[in-house]
Amino acid sequence: MKMEQVRIAGIPALVIGEPAENAWLFVHGKMGCKEEAAAFAEIACPAGVQVVGVDLPEHGSRKDGSEKLLPWTAVPELQTVYQCMRSRWRRISLRATSIGAWLSMLALQEQAVERALFVSPVVDMEHLITNMMAWAGVTEEDLRQKGEIATGFGETLSWEYLCWVRRHPVSWHAPTEILYAGQDNLTARAVMESFAAGTGSGLTVMENGEHWFHTEEQLGFLRAWESGFFAEETALRL
């Protein structure tokens, strides 16, 4: 499969597939990279599209860069990437994972995204942050006074981050399908079901899956879900 390493507005990207009118923007999750788009491209590109993977700040080839994975940095970047893609591809769809889905929704909620596929998306960041505060025994007043508090589970809580999240709610309207893990420890099932109902999104649950789809069984379920989506898309065009 054809792969081309490029930069989009200075951001490292990977363009996969033969030239096509339409493309999918692939946004990875935490600890991911643009090369993860290759597995998705194996399923998507035969449907006559290209796939564009990008590295978020602190990830992939940007691991040692100066930019940090903060929404006020990543969201404008994704907006710029989308606008650059619009000059090359007629229609753009979105495939995103975990925090990458949340950042993408913030960046593209006012854009004409054709379709979206989300895997273990973070759909309510405020809820996640307040849960982490409870796990760490941190109150809002503690966080407000200290600004940042390191936790025992590897995350640093930030008052600035929480305030930013509250000032920037997600309003998502693109036709969307979600793959959710029944054992997801970051987003409660009720939160995901509420988001799906509120946005009219389709919701598929792998009951014994985890937030990070990584075992052979989980990855097989994920690929079957993606393949089923493109099979249905192909059938509709026939």
DOKOL-251565 format. One record per residue (C-alpha): x, y, z; residue in three letters. Coordinates in steps of 0.001 Angstrom, whole numbers, plus 524288, in hexadecimal, padded with zeros to 5 digits. Example, Ala and Ser with C-alpha at 12.3 -4.5 7.8 and 13.67 -1.06 7.14 Angstrom:
2
<<8300C; 7EE6C; 81E78>; 'ala'>
<<83566; 7FBDC; 81BE4>; 'ser'>
This chain:
238
<<80000; 80000; 80000>; 'met'>
<<80534; 80D53; 7FC55>; 'lys'>
<<809E8; 8156C; 807F2>; 'met'>
<<80F72; 82323; 80787>; 'glu'>
<<815D2; 82A46; 812E5>; 'gln'>
<<811F1; 8389E; 8120C>; 'val'>
<<8101A; 844A7; 81A60>; 'arg'>
<<80308; 84B81; 81B0E>; 'ile'>
<<804D8; 8595B; 8200B>; 'ala'>
<<8118C; 854A1; 8260D>; 'gly'>
<<80B23; 84901; 82CE3>; 'ile'>
<<8109B; 83B66; 829BA>; 'pro'>
<<80699; 83389; 8223D>; 'ala'>
<<80551; 826D2; 81AD5>; 'leu'>
<<7FD02; 82633; 80E74>; 'val'>
<<7F8E8; 81857; 80B1F>; 'ile'>
<<7F28A; 812E1; 7FEE5>; 'gly'>
<<7F173; 815E3; 7F094>; 'glu'>
<<7ECB2; 82374; 7EC7E>; 'pro'>
<<7DE36; 8251B; 7EF53>; 'ala'>
<<7D3F2; 82FBF; 7F05B>; 'glu'>
<<7D0C7; 82D17; 7FE9C>; 'asn'>
<<7D8F6; 82AE4; 80ACC>; 'ala'>
<<7D83D; 826C8; 818F6>; 'trp'>
<<7DFAC; 82E73; 8233F>; 'leu'>
<<7E51E; 824DD; 82D51>; 'phe'>
<<7E7C5; 82A5B; 83AE9>; 'val'>
<<7EE38; 82126; 844A4>; 'his'>
<<7EC7D; 8209E; 85350>; 'gly'>
<<7F607; 82226; 85E87>; 'lys'>
<<802F1; 81AFE; 85C3B>; 'met'>
<<7FF31; 81915; 84DEC>; 'gly'>
<<804E5; 81E21; 84132>; 'cys'>
<<80162; 820E9; 83310>; 'lys'>
<<8065B; 81381; 82EC1>; 'glu'>
<<7FA9B; 80D48; 83583>; 'glu'>
<<7F2C0; 81261; 829FA>; 'ala'>
<<7F8A3; 80784; 82184>; 'ala'>
<<7F01C; 7FCD1; 8276B>; 'ala'>
<<7E3E9; 804F4; 8253E>; 'phe'>
<<7E865; 8083B; 81766>; 'ala'>
<<7E913; 7F9BC; 813F3>; 'glu'>
<<7DA61; 7F972; 815F9>; 'ile'>
<<7D6B1; 8070E; 8115A>; 'ala'>
<<7DF09; 8090C; 80528>; 'cys'>
<<7D90B; 7FDCA; 7FD49>; 'pro'>
<<7CC59; 8058D; 7FE3F>; 'ala'>
<<7D29B; 80FF9; 7F59D>; 'gly'>
<<7D774; 819BD; 7FFB5>; 'val'>
<<7E463; 81E30; 8055A>; 'gln'>
<<7E803; 81EAD; 813B8>; 'val'>
<<7EFD9; 8299D; 81A09>; 'val'>
<<7F5FA; 8270F; 8274E>; 'gly'>
<<7FBE7; 83224; 82F46>; 'val'>
<<8046F; 8327F; 83B68>; 'asp'>
<<7FEC3; 839DB; 846E7>; 'leu'>
<<80818; 841D0; 84F76>; 'pro'>
<<8114E; 8396A; 857CC>; 'glu'>
<<80E58; 82D83; 84F55>; 'his'>
<<814AC; 82641; 84411>; 'gly'>
<<81F38; 82E29; 83D68>; 'ser'>
<<81B7C; 839B3; 8462C>; 'arg'>
<<81E9F; 83275; 852BD>; 'lys'>
<<82A0C; 83B50; 855FC>; 'asp'>
<<82402; 847CA; 85099>; 'gly'>
<<8212E; 85411; 85845>; 'ser'>
<<8125B; 85386; 8567F>; 'glu'>
<<80A61; 84CD6; 86119>; 'lys'>
<<7FE0E; 844BF; 85FAB>; 'leu'>
<<7F512; 84F6F; 8648D>; 'leu'>
<<7E7E0; 85275; 85E5D>; 'pro'>
<<7EB35; 860B8; 85BE3>; 'trp'>
<<7F6BB; 85BCE; 853CA>; 'thr'>
<<7F129; 84F9C; 84D61>; 'ala'>
<<7E3C3; 854F1; 849B0>; 'val'>
<<7E8E0; 86038; 84134>; 'pro'>
<<7F282; 856B7; 83AFC>; 'glu'>
<<7E7B4; 84D53; 8371F>; 'leu'>
<<7DFB6; 858A0; 831D1>; 'gln'>
<<7EB33; 85C95; 8294A>; 'thr'>
<<7ED53; 84EA0; 824AD>; 'val'>
<<7DEFE; 84D8C; 820EF>; 'tyr'>
<<7DF43; 85A51; 8194E>; 'gln'>
<<7EB6D; 855F4; 811F0>; 'cys'>
<<7E506; 848FB; 80ECE>; 'met'>
<<7D922; 85011; 80970>; 'arg'>
<<7E19B; 855B7; 7FEAE>; 'ser'>
<<7E54F; 84808; 7FA15>; 'arg'>
<<7D9CA; 83F16; 7FCEE>; 'trp'>
<<7CB7D; 8410B; 7F9C4>; 'arg'>
<<7C5D0; 83A9A; 805E4>; 'arg'>
<<7CC67; 837F3; 812D8>; 'ile'>
<<7C85C; 82E06; 81D0D>; 'ser'>
<<7CE2C; 82B9B; 82A77>; 'leu'>
<<7D368; 81F89; 83151>; 'arg'>
<<7D804; 8229B; 83F1E>; 'ala'>
<<7DB73; 81BC1; 84BC2>; 'thr'>
<<7D9FD; 81F65; 85A1E>; 'ser'>
<<7DECD; 82D3B; 85D11>; 'ile'>
<<7E13C; 82EDD; 84E80>; 'gly'>
<<7D287; 82DF6; 84C79>; 'ala'>
<<7CFE9; 8387E; 856A6>; 'trp'>
<<7DA12; 841A6; 850D7>; 'leu'>
<<7D4D9; 83F10; 84326>; 'ser'>
<<7C6E1; 841EB; 84711>; 'met'>
<<7CB07; 84ED2; 84D15>; 'leu'>
<<7D2DB; 85238; 840EF>; 'ala'>
<<7C903; 84E1E; 836A6>; 'leu'>
<<7BBA8; 84FD8; 83CDF>; 'gln'>
<<7B8B0; 85B45; 833D7>; 'glu'>
<<7BE2A; 854C4; 827A3>; 'gln'>
<<7B7B7; 84C51; 81D4C>; 'ala'>
<<7BCFB; 83F2E; 821D2>; 'val'>
<<7B6F9; 834D8; 8190F>; 'glu'>
<<7B6E5; 829A0; 822EE>; 'arg'>
<<7BE15; 825B7; 82F3D>; 'ala'>
<<7C29D; 818FA; 8354A>; 'leu'>
<<7C6B5; 819D6; 8438F>; 'phe'>
<<7CD8A; 80F51; 84B84>; 'val'>
<<7CCD9; 810D5; 85A65>; 'ser'>
<<7CA74; 81F71; 85900>; 'pro'>
<<7CB83; 828B6; 86469>; 'val'>
<<7BE6C; 82F94; 86315>; 'val'>
<<7BD92; 836EB; 87013>; 'asp'>
<<7CAE9; 83BDB; 8744C>; 'met'>
<<7C5AB; 84352; 87FF9>; 'glu'>
<<7BF8B; 836D8; 8852D>; 'his'>
<<7CC64; 82FA1; 8833E>; 'leu'>
<<7D458; 83A27; 88A26>; 'ile'>
<<7CB31; 83AF2; 895C7>; 'thr'>
<<7CB9E; 82C1B; 896C2>; 'asn'>
<<7DA78; 82C8C; 8970A>; 'met'>
<<7D9BF; 836F7; 8A194>; 'met'>
<<7D135; 82DE9; 8A9A0>; 'ala'>
<<7DA93; 82280; 8A783>; 'trp'>
<<7E5BF; 82B0F; 8AC58>; 'ala'>
<<7DE02; 83102; 8B792>; 'gly'>
<<7DF7E; 83EB6; 8B1E7>; 'val'>
<<7D4FA; 84918; 8B396>; 'thr'>
<<7D270; 8545A; 8AA55>; 'glu'>
<<7D767; 85DBD; 8B49B>; 'glu'>
<<7E400; 855D3; 8B5EF>; 'asp'>
<<7E60C; 85665; 8A749>; 'leu'>
<<7E294; 864C2; 8A630>; 'arg'>
<<7EC40; 86871; 8B0B8>; 'gln'>
<<7F78B; 85FDB; 8AC25>; 'lys'>
<<7F573; 86109; 89D7C>; 'gly'>
<<7FAE7; 85385; 89AAB>; 'glu'>
<<7FAE9; 84701; 8A2AE>; 'ile'>
<<80213; 83A87; 89EEF>; 'ala'>
<<7FAA3; 82DED; 8A170>; 'thr'>
<<7FEF3; 82051; 8A4FF>; 'gly'>
<<7F986; 81ADB; 8982D>; 'phe'>
<<80256; 822C8; 88F44>; 'gly'>
<<7F9A7; 82E42; 88BC3>; 'glu'>
<<7FBB3; 83C6A; 88FC6>; 'thr'>
<<7EF2A; 84396; 892FA>; 'leu'>
<<7EEAA; 851B0; 88E4E>; 'ser'>
<<7E580; 85CA1; 89243>; 'trp'>
<<7E850; 863CC; 88579>; 'glu'>
<<7E4DA; 85794; 87DB6>; 'tyr'>
<<7D81D; 85581; 8851F>; 'leu'>
<<7D41E; 863A8; 88346>; 'cys'>
<<7D72E; 862E3; 874B4>; 'trp'>
<<7CEDC; 856AE; 87368>; 'val'>
<<7C366; 85D51; 879F7>; 'arg'>
<<7C47B; 868FF; 870D1>; 'arg'>
<<7C4D0; 86047; 864B0>; 'his'>
<<7B9AD; 85661; 86484>; 'pro'>
<<7B86A; 84CB0; 8596D>; 'val'>
<<7AD0C; 84E24; 84FEC>; 'ser'>
<<7ADF0; 84308; 84610>; 'trp'>
<<7A508; 84118; 83A53>; 'his'>
<<7AC02; 83891; 83035>; 'ala'>
<<7A66A; 82AFA; 82D76>; 'pro'>
<<7AE29; 82296; 836D7>; 'thr'>
<<7B046; 81469; 83A9D>; 'glu'>
<<7B6A8; 8112E; 847A6>; 'ile'>
<<7BDAC; 804F5; 84C41>; 'leu'>
<<7BD95; 8044E; 85B1A>; 'tyr'>
<<7C392; 7FA73; 86465>; 'ala'>
<<7BB2A; 7F50B; 86F37>; 'gly'>
<<7C6F7; 7F573; 8784E>; 'gln'>
<<7CACB; 8036D; 874E4>; 'asp'>
<<7D074; 80956; 8815F>; 'asn'>
<<7D072; 81770; 87C75>; 'leu'>
<<7C2AC; 81996; 8775F>; 'thr'>
<<7B709; 813D1; 87E74>; 'ala'>
<<7AD36; 80C7A; 87634>; 'arg'>
<<7A23F; 815B7; 87A1D>; 'ala'>
<<7AA64; 8215E; 87594>; 'val'>
<<7AD0D; 81AE4; 86875>; 'met'>
<<79EE8; 816E9; 8668E>; 'glu'>
<<79A6E; 824BB; 869BF>; 'ser'>
<<7A3FC; 82A79; 85FEA>; 'phe'>
<<79FDC; 820D3; 8555F>; 'ala'>
<<79180; 823B1; 857A3>; 'ala'>
<<793AB; 83259; 857DA>; 'gly'>
<<79B64; 83279; 84B33>; 'thr'>
<<793DB; 827D0; 8441A>; 'gly'>
<<7A01E; 81F80; 8434F>; 'ser'>
<<7A02F; 810D7; 84162>; 'gly'>
<<7A619; 8097D; 84CDF>; 'leu'>
<<7AC92; 7FC1E; 84C5C>; 'thr'>
<<7B157; 7F605; 8591A>; 'val'>
<<7BBBC; 7EB8F; 85ABA>; 'met'>
<<7B7D8; 7E6F5; 86835>; 'glu'>
<<7C509; 7E128; 86BEC>; 'asn'>
<<7CCEB; 7EBD0; 8653D>; 'gly'>
<<7D584; 7F5E7; 86C01>; 'glu'>
<<7D781; 8045F; 8694F>; 'his'>
<<7E3F7; 800E2; 86206>; 'trp'>
<<7E0BE; 7F6BB; 857A8>; 'phe'>
<<7ED84; 7EF1C; 85764>; 'his'>
<<7EB8C; 7E06D; 85902>; 'thr'>
<<7E9E0; 7D796; 84D36>; 'glu'>
<<7DB86; 7D5CA; 85055>; 'glu'>
<<7D92C; 7E45F; 8524A>; 'gln'>
<<7E05D; 7E83D; 845F1>; 'leu'>
<<7D8E2; 7DDE7; 83E5F>; 'gly'>
<<7CC12; 7E3AC; 84345>; 'phe'>
<<7D0AA; 7F14F; 83FAA>; 'leu'>
<<7D48E; 7ED70; 831DB>; 'arg'>
<<7C7C4; 7E617; 82FD9>; 'ala'>
<<7C047; 7F230; 83445>; 'trp'>
<<7C7BE; 7FAF0; 82ADD>; 'glu'>
<<7C64C; 7F118; 81FD2>; 'ser'>
<<7B7BF; 7F02C; 8222C>; 'gly'>
<<7B67F; 7FEE2; 82102>; 'phe'>
<<7BD4F; 7FF55; 813C4>; 'phe'>
<<7B603; 7F351; 80ED5>; 'ala'>
<<7A942; 7FA4D; 811DB>; 'glu'>
<<7AE3E; 806C4; 80B5D>; 'glu'>
<<7B1DB; 7FF1B; 7FF29>; 'thr'>
<<7A4B3; 7F853; 7FEBB>; 'ala'>
<<79DA7; 80557; 7FF7F>; 'leu'>
<<7A51F; 80A3E; 7F3A1>; 'arg'>
<<7A1A7; 7FE5A; 7EB55>; 'leu'>
